[in-house]
């Protein structure tokens, strides 16, 4: 799983690459790889349990999640 996490971290424009970059900046590359591997396992478990397909949230997920303008739109809707 660590190898898969490192491969996902090298991909461009994905949720896992953004997650790896954010964690590696603070905690280092090894801990970031373990965290991404854990997230991947968690995602796999949810997909198999619910029988759904994976939809990548995108590399800008963390920016969108914390953007006050986007959150204000959600509350207004």
N, CA, C and O atoms as a printed pandas DataFrame, in Angstrom:
     atom_number atom_name residue_name chain_id  residue_number  x_coord  y_coord  z_coord
0              1         N          UNK        A               1    0.820   -1.198    0.000
1              2        CA          UNK        A               1    0.000    0.000    0.000
2              3         C          UNK        A               1    0.857    1.253    0.000
3              4         O          UNK        A               1    0.462    2.273   -0.565
4              5         N          UNK        A               2    2.029    1.190    0.628
5              6        CA          UNK        A               2    2.903    2.362    0.654
6              7         C          UNK        A               2    3.376    2.672   -0.763
7              8         O          UNK        A               2    3.464    3.839   -1.145
8              9         N          UNK        A               3    3.681    1.641   -1.541
9             10        CA          UNK        A               3    4.100    1.868   -2.924
10            11         C          UNK        A               3    2.975    2.493   -3.738
11            12         O          UNK        A               3    3.220    3.385   -4.551
12            13         N          UNK        A               4    1.757    2.038   -3.528
13            14        CA          UNK        A               4    0.610    2.616   -4.228
14            15         C          UNK        A               4    0.398    4.065   -3.799
15            16         O          UNK        A               4    0.040    4.911   -4.618
16            17         N          UNK        A               5    0.619    4.350   -2.518
17            18        CA          UNK        A               5    0.472    5.717   -2.029
18            19         C          UNK        A               5    1.529    6.635   -2.638
19            20         O          UNK        A               5    1.232    7.773   -3.001
20            21         N          UNK        A               6    2.749    6.144   -2.750
21            22        CA          UNK        A               6    3.806    6.966   -3.363
22            23         C          UNK        A               6    3.520    7.198   -4.849
23            24         O          UNK        A               6    3.799    8.276   -5.375
24            25         N          UNK        A               7    2.970    6.198   -5.518
25            26        CA          UNK        A               7    2.605    6.364   -6.932
26            27         C          UNK        A               7    1.467    7.374   -7.063
27            28         O          UNK        A               7    1.479    8.207   -7.970
28            29         N          UNK        A               8    0.491    7.306   -6.169
29            30        CA          UNK        A               8   -0.614    8.267   -6.201
30            31         C          UNK        A               8   -0.115    9.667   -5.899
31            32         O          UNK        A               8   -0.653   10.640   -6.429
32            33         N          UNK        A               9    0.903    9.788   -5.059
33            34        CA          UNK        A               9    1.459   11.099   -4.730
34            35         C          UNK        A               9    2.164   11.720   -5.932
35            36         O          UNK        A               9    2.220   12.944   -6.050
36            37         N          UNK        A              10    2.700   10.890   -6.823
37            38        CA          UNK        A              10    3.385   11.419   -8.013
38            39         C          UNK        A              10    2.422   11.813   -9.128
39            40         O          UNK        A              10    2.808   12.523  -10.057
40            41         N          UNK        A              11    1.184   11.363   -9.043
41            42        CA          UNK        A              11    0.219   11.730  -10.081
42            43         C          UNK        A              11   -0.138   13.205   -9.938
43            44         O          UNK        A              11    0.031   13.793   -8.870
44            45         N          UNK        A              12   -0.622   13.784  -10.998
45            46        CA          UNK        A              12   -0.922   15.220  -10.986
46            47         C          UNK        A              12   -2.423   15.458  -10.929
47            48         O          UNK        A              12   -3.204   14.792  -11.609
48            49         N          UNK        A              13   -2.804   16.419  -10.107
49            50        CA          UNK        A              13   -4.193   16.850  -10.085
50            51         C          UNK        A              13   -5.155   15.904   -9.402
51            52         O          UNK        A              13   -6.340   15.891   -9.732
52            53         N          UNK        A              14   -4.674   15.105   -8.453
53            54        CA          UNK        A              14   -5.558   14.185   -7.757
54            55         C          UNK        A              14   -5.636   14.539   -6.280
55            56         O          UNK        A              14   -4.791   15.262   -5.753
56            57         N          UNK        A              15   -6.653   14.024   -5.629
57            58        CA          UNK        A              15   -6.850   14.245   -4.198
58            59         C          UNK        A              15   -5.667   13.696   -3.405
59            60         O          UNK        A              15   -5.163   14.363   -2.502
60            61         N          UNK        A              16   -5.222   12.486   -3.738
61            62        CA          UNK        A              16   -4.150   11.871   -2.975
62            63         C          UNK        A              16   -2.823   12.607   -3.142
63            64         O          UNK        A              16   -2.039   12.667   -2.195
64            65         N          UNK        A              17   -2.557   13.159   -4.306
65            66        CA          UNK        A              17   -1.330   13.935   -4.474
66            67         C          UNK        A              17   -1.383   15.216   -3.654
67            68         O          UNK        A              17   -0.373   15.630   -3.086
68            69         N          UNK        A              18   -2.550   15.846   -3.588
69            70        CA          UNK        A              18   -2.694   17.047   -2.769
70            71         C          UNK        A              18   -2.574   16.709   -1.289
71            72         O          UNK        A              18   -1.959   17.458   -0.530
72            73         N          UNK        A              19   -3.151   15.598   -0.878
73            74        CA          UNK        A              19   -3.058   15.179    0.521
74            75         C          UNK        A              19   -1.606   14.886    0.882
75            76         O          UNK        A              19   -1.132   15.298    1.941
76            77         N          UNK        A              20   -0.908   14.181    0.011
77            78        CA          UNK        A              20    0.501   13.863    0.265
78            79         C          UNK        A              20    1.318   15.145    0.403
79            80         O          UNK        A              20    2.131   15.264    1.320
80            81         N          UNK        A              21    1.110   16.099   -0.493
81            82        CA          UNK        A              21    1.887   17.340   -0.455
82            83         C          UNK        A              21    1.635   18.111    0.839
83            84         O          UNK        A              21    2.568   18.641    1.442
84            85         N          UNK        A              22    0.388   18.171    1.258
85            86        CA          UNK        A              22    0.058   18.895    2.490
86            87         C          UNK        A              22    0.689   18.246    3.719
87            88         O          UNK        A              22    1.193   18.944    4.599
88            89         N          UNK        A              23    0.663   16.926    3.785
89            90        CA          UNK        A              23    1.200   16.237    4.958
90            91         C          UNK        A              23    2.722   16.196    4.922
91            92         O          UNK        A              23    3.366   16.369    5.957
92            93         N          UNK        A              24    3.309   15.968    3.741
93            94        CA          UNK        A              24    4.766   15.885    3.627
94            95         C          UNK        A              24    5.433   17.198    4.004
95            96         O          UNK        A              24    6.552   17.211    4.516
96            97         N          UNK        A              25    4.745   18.292    3.750
97            98        CA          UNK        A              25    5.289   19.603    4.088
98            99         C          UNK        A              25    5.493   19.732    5.602
99           100         O          UNK        A              25    6.462   20.343    6.053
100          101         N          UNK        A              26    4.577   19.156    6.375
101          102        CA          UNK        A              26    4.653   19.279    7.831
102          103         C          UNK        A              26    5.359   18.113    8.503
103          104         O          UNK        A              26    6.157   18.314    9.417
104          105         N          UNK        A              27    5.068   16.882    8.053
105          106        CA          UNK        A              27    5.499   15.693    8.784
106          107         C          UNK        A              27    6.582   14.868    8.105
107          108         O          UNK        A              27    7.158   13.978    8.730
108          109         N          UNK        A              28    6.870   15.148    6.833
109          110        CA          UNK        A              28    7.882   14.383    6.128
110          111         C          UNK        A              28    7.259   13.389    5.154
111          112         O          UNK        A              28    6.080   13.052    5.258
112          113         N          UNK        A              29    8.067   12.929    4.210
113          114        CA          UNK        A              29    7.528   12.073    3.145
114          115         C          UNK        A              29    7.081   10.690    3.603
115          116         O          UNK        A              29    6.123   10.145    3.056
116          117         N          UNK        A              30    7.748   10.119    4.586
117          118        CA          UNK        A              30    7.359    8.768    5.020
118          119         C          UNK        A              30    6.015    8.767    5.731
119          120         O          UNK        A              30    5.168    7.917    5.458
120          121         N          UNK        A              31    5.818    9.701    6.627
121          122        CA          UNK        A              31    4.524    9.768    7.313
122          123         C          UNK        A              31    3.408   10.140    6.350
123          124         O          UNK        A              31    2.275    9.680    6.491
124          125         N          UNK        A              32    3.735   10.972    5.374
125          126        CA          UNK        A              32    2.728   11.340    4.380
126          127         C          UNK        A              32    2.326   10.118    3.561
127          128         O          UNK        A              32    1.146    9.937    3.260
128          129         N          UNK        A              33    3.285    9.286    3.203
129          130        CA          UNK        A              33    2.969    8.073    2.434
130          131         C          UNK        A              33    2.092    7.130    3.246
131          132         O          UNK        A              33    1.167    6.527    2.702
132          133         N          UNK        A              34    2.366    6.994    4.529
133          134        CA          UNK        A              34    1.545    6.134    5.382
134          135         C          UNK        A              34    0.135    6.705    5.508
135          136         O          UNK        A              34   -0.843    5.958    5.492
136          137         N          UNK        A              35    0.029    8.026    5.634
137          138        CA          UNK        A              35   -1.293    8.652    5.745
138          139         C          UNK        A              35   -2.103    8.474    4.470
139          140         O          UNK        A              35   -3.303    8.206    4.531
140          141         N          UNK        A              36   -1.462    8.619    3.320
141          142        CA          UNK        A              36   -2.165    8.434    2.046
142          143         C          UNK        A              36   -2.560    6.977    1.879
143          144         O          UNK        A              36   -3.653    6.687    1.394
144          145         N          UNK        A              37   -1.690    6.058    2.271
145          146        CA          UNK        A              37   -2.032    4.634    2.193
146          147         C          UNK        A              37   -3.237    4.329    3.084
147          148         O          UNK        A              37   -4.109    3.551    2.698
148          149         N          UNK        A              38   -3.289    4.924    4.249
149          150        CA          UNK        A              38   -4.435    4.725    5.145
150          151         C          UNK        A              38   -5.702    5.282    4.516
151          152         O          UNK        A              38   -6.758    4.653    4.585
152          153         N          UNK        A              39   -5.605    6.461    3.903
153          154        CA          UNK        A              39   -6.775    7.046    3.242
154          155         C          UNK        A              39   -7.244    6.183    2.081
155          156         O          UNK        A              39   -8.444    6.040    1.847
156          157         N          UNK        A              40   -6.289    5.607    1.357
157          158        CA          UNK        A              40   -6.647    4.738    0.244
158          159         C          UNK        A              40   -7.360    3.482    0.748
159          160         O          UNK        A              40   -8.358    3.059    0.164
160          161         N          UNK        A              41   -6.854    2.891    1.824
161          162        CA          UNK        A              41   -7.510    1.709    2.395
162          163         C          UNK        A              41   -8.907    2.045    2.897
163          164         O          UNK        A              41   -9.843    1.266    2.717
164          165         N          UNK        A              42   -9.042    3.187    3.516
165          166        CA          UNK        A              42  -10.346    3.616    4.001
166          167         C          UNK        A              42  -11.314    3.805    2.838
167          168         O          UNK        A              42  -12.475    3.403    2.920
168          169         N          UNK        A              43  -10.840    4.415    1.762
169          170        CA          UNK        A              43  -11.669    4.613    0.577
170          171         C          UNK        A              43  -12.072    3.278   -0.038
171          172         O          UNK        A              43  -13.228    3.085   -0.414
172          173         N          UNK        A              44  -11.116    2.359   -0.139
173          174        CA          UNK        A              44  -11.403    1.035   -0.702
174          175         C          UNK        A              44  -12.455    0.318    0.128
175          176         O          UNK        A              44  -13.370   -0.293   -0.423
176          177         N          UNK        A              45  -12.330    0.388    1.450
177          178        CA          UNK        A              45  -13.307   -0.263    2.317
178          179         C          UNK        A              45  -14.704    0.299    2.096
179          180         O          UNK        A              45  -15.674   -0.453    2.001
180          181         N          UNK        A              46  -14.806    1.632    2.015
181          182        CA          UNK        A              46  -16.114    2.247    1.803
182          183         C          UNK        A              46  -16.692    1.886    0.432
183          184         O          UNK        A              46  -17.894    1.654    0.303
184          185         N          UNK        A              47  -15.841    1.838   -0.580
185          186        CA          UNK        A              47  -16.320    1.485   -1.919
186          187         C          UNK        A              47  -16.840    0.047   -1.950
187          188         O          UNK        A              47  -17.891   -0.221   -2.531
188          189         N          UNK        A              48  -16.116   -0.863   -1.334
189          190        CA          UNK        A              48  -16.540   -2.261   -1.331
190          191         C          UNK        A              48  -17.770   -2.481   -0.459
191          192         O          UNK        A              48  -18.629   -3.301   -0.784
192          193         N          UNK        A              49  -17.852   -1.753    0.637
193          194        CA          UNK        A              49  -18.989   -1.913    1.536
194          195         C          UNK        A              49  -20.271   -1.373    0.919
195          196         O          UNK        A              49  -21.324   -2.004    1.013
196          197         N          UNK        A              50  -20.184   -0.206    0.287
197          198        CA          UNK        A              50  -21.370    0.447   -0.265
198          199         C          UNK        A              50  -21.640    0.087   -1.718
199          200         O          UNK        A              50  -22.726    0.357   -2.231
200          201         N          UNK        A              51  -20.666   -0.517   -2.387
201          202        CA          UNK        A              51  -20.843   -0.882   -3.783
202          203         C          UNK        A              51  -20.918    0.315   -4.717
203          204         O          UNK        A              51  -21.594    0.259   -5.744
204          205         N          UNK        A              52  -20.234    1.390   -4.371
205          206        CA          UNK        A              52  -20.239    2.596   -5.209
206          207         C          UNK        A              52  -18.958    2.696   -6.013
207          208         O          UNK        A              52  -18.017    1.933   -5.795
208          209         N          UNK        A              53  -18.925    3.636   -6.942
209          210        CA          UNK        A              53  -17.742    3.904   -7.744
210          211         C          UNK        A              53  -16.975    5.082   -7.158
211          212         O          UNK        A              53  -17.564    5.973   -6.545
212          213         N          UNK        A              54  -15.662    5.081   -7.348
213          214        CA          UNK        A              54  -14.820    6.137   -6.813
214          215         C          UNK        A              54  -14.887    7.372   -7.708
215          216         O          UNK        A              54  -14.749    7.278   -8.928
216          217         N          UNK        A              55  -15.097    8.516   -7.090
217          218        CA          UNK        A              55  -15.064    9.805   -7.787
218          219         C          UNK        A              55  -14.025   10.648   -7.079
219          220         O          UNK        A              55  -14.192   10.988   -5.907
220          221         N          UNK        A              56  -12.951   10.991   -7.777
221          222        CA          UNK        A              56  -11.862   11.758   -7.183
222          223         C          UNK        A              56  -12.317   13.184   -6.887
223          224         O          UNK        A              56  -12.819   13.860   -7.785
224          225         N          UNK        A              57  -12.155   13.657   -5.655
225          226        CA          UNK        A              57  -12.574   15.022   -5.326
226          227         C          UNK        A              57  -11.726   16.098   -6.000
227          228         O          UNK        A              57  -12.157   17.248   -6.093
228          229         N          UNK        A              58  -10.544   15.750   -6.465
229          230        CA          UNK        A              58   -9.693   16.698   -7.163
230          231         C          UNK        A              58   -8.632   17.299   -6.260
231          232         O          UNK        A              58   -8.739   17.261   -5.034
232          233         N          UNK        A              59   -7.613   17.850   -6.887
233          234        CA          UNK        A              59   -6.495   18.423   -6.147
234          235         C          UNK        A              59   -6.887   19.683   -5.393
235          236         O          UNK        A              59   -6.235   20.039   -4.412
236          237         N          UNK        A              60   -7.926   20.356   -5.826
237          238        CA          UNK        A              60   -8.336   21.598   -5.158
238          239         C          UNK        A              60   -9.360   21.346   -4.047
239          240         O          UNK        A              60   -9.972   22.292   -3.551
240          241         N          UNK        A              61   -9.550   20.113   -3.660
241          242        CA          UNK        A              61  -10.540   19.768   -2.629
242          243         C          UNK        A              61  -10.276   20.521   -1.330
243          244         O          UNK        A              61  -11.202   21.067   -0.730
244          245         N          UNK        A              62   -9.037   20.554   -0.900
245          246        CA          UNK        A              62   -8.717   21.189    0.375
246          247         C          UNK        A              62   -8.921   22.699    0.316
247          248         O          UNK        A              62   -9.302   23.313    1.313
248          249         N          UNK        A              63   -8.670   23.299   -0.848
249          250        CA          UNK        A              63   -8.916   24.738   -1.007
250          251         C          UNK        A              63  -10.410   25.033   -1.012
251          252         O          UNK        A              63  -10.863   25.988   -0.380
252          253         N          UNK        A              64  -11.168   24.215   -1.724
253          254        CA          UNK        A              64  -12.616   24.420   -1.785
254          255         C          UNK        A              64  -13.272   24.202   -0.427
255          256         O          UNK        A              64  -14.244   24.876   -0.087
256          257         N          UNK        A              65  -12.748   23.277    0.337
257          258        CA          UNK        A              65  -13.333   22.955    1.631
258          259         C          UNK        A              65  -13.208   24.114    2.612
259          260         O          UNK        A              65  -14.075   24.294    3.468
260          261         N          UNK        A              66  -12.154   24.895    2.501
261          262        CA          UNK        A              66  -11.908   25.973    3.453
262          263         C          UNK        A              66  -12.230   27.364    2.896
263          264         O          UNK        A              66  -12.019   28.361    3.586
264          265         N          UNK        A              67  -12.730   27.447    1.682
265          266        CA          UNK        A              67  -13.015   28.743    1.069
266          267         C          UNK        A              67  -14.320   29.304    1.627
267          268         O          UNK        A              67  -15.364   28.673    1.460
268          269         N          UNK        A              68  -14.302   30.462    2.280
269          270        CA          UNK        A              68  -15.520   31.014    2.876
270          271         C          UNK        A              68  -16.593   31.364    1.842
271          272         O          UNK        A              68  -17.783   31.255    2.138
272          273         N          UNK        A              69  -16.199   31.782    0.640
273          274        CA          UNK        A              69  -17.183   32.132   -0.388
274          275         C          UNK        A              69  -17.983   30.904   -0.815
275          276         O          UNK        A              69  -19.195   30.992   -1.011
276          277         N          UNK        A              70  -17.329   29.789   -0.956
277          278        CA          UNK        A              70  -18.009   28.559   -1.354
278          279         C          UNK        A              70  -18.903   28.072   -0.222
279          280         O          UNK        A              70  -20.010   27.601   -0.479
280          281         N          UNK        A              71  -18.458   28.172    1.004
281          282        CA          UNK        A              71  -19.273   27.752    2.132
282          283         C          UNK        A              71  -20.493   28.646    2.288
283          284         O          UNK        A              71  -21.555   28.168    2.686
284          285         N          UNK        A              72  -20.362   29.952    1.979
285          286        CA          UNK        A              72  -21.501   30.862    2.054
286          287         C          UNK        A              72  -22.544   30.490    0.994
287          288         O          UNK        A              72  -23.745   30.573    1.248
288          289         N          UNK        A              73  -22.086   30.081   -0.185
289          290        CA          UNK        A              73  -23.007   29.638   -1.240
290          291         C          UNK        A              73  -23.780   28.414   -0.790
291          292         O          UNK        A              73  -24.983   28.312   -1.030
292          293         N          UNK        A              74  -23.088   27.476   -0.131
293          294        CA          UNK        A              74  -23.744   26.258    0.343
294          295         C          UNK        A              74  -24.819   26.586    1.367
295          296         O          UNK        A              74  -25.899   25.996    1.354
296          297         N          UNK        A              75  -24.524   27.522    2.247
297          298        CA          UNK        A              75  -25.499   27.885    3.270
298          299         C          UNK        A              75  -26.695   28.627    2.674
299          300         O          UNK        A              75  -27.813   28.506    3.173
300          301         N          UNK        A              76  -26.459   29.400    1.601
301          302        CA          UNK        A              76  -27.541   30.156    0.974
302          303         C          UNK        A              76  -28.481   29.251    0.171
303          304         O          UNK        A              76  -29.658   29.566   -0.003
304          305         N          UNK        A              77  -27.951   28.130   -0.311
305          306        CA          UNK        A              77  -28.765   27.228   -1.133
306          307         C          UNK        A              77  -29.780   26.466   -0.350
307          308         O          UNK        A              77  -30.530   25.673   -0.919
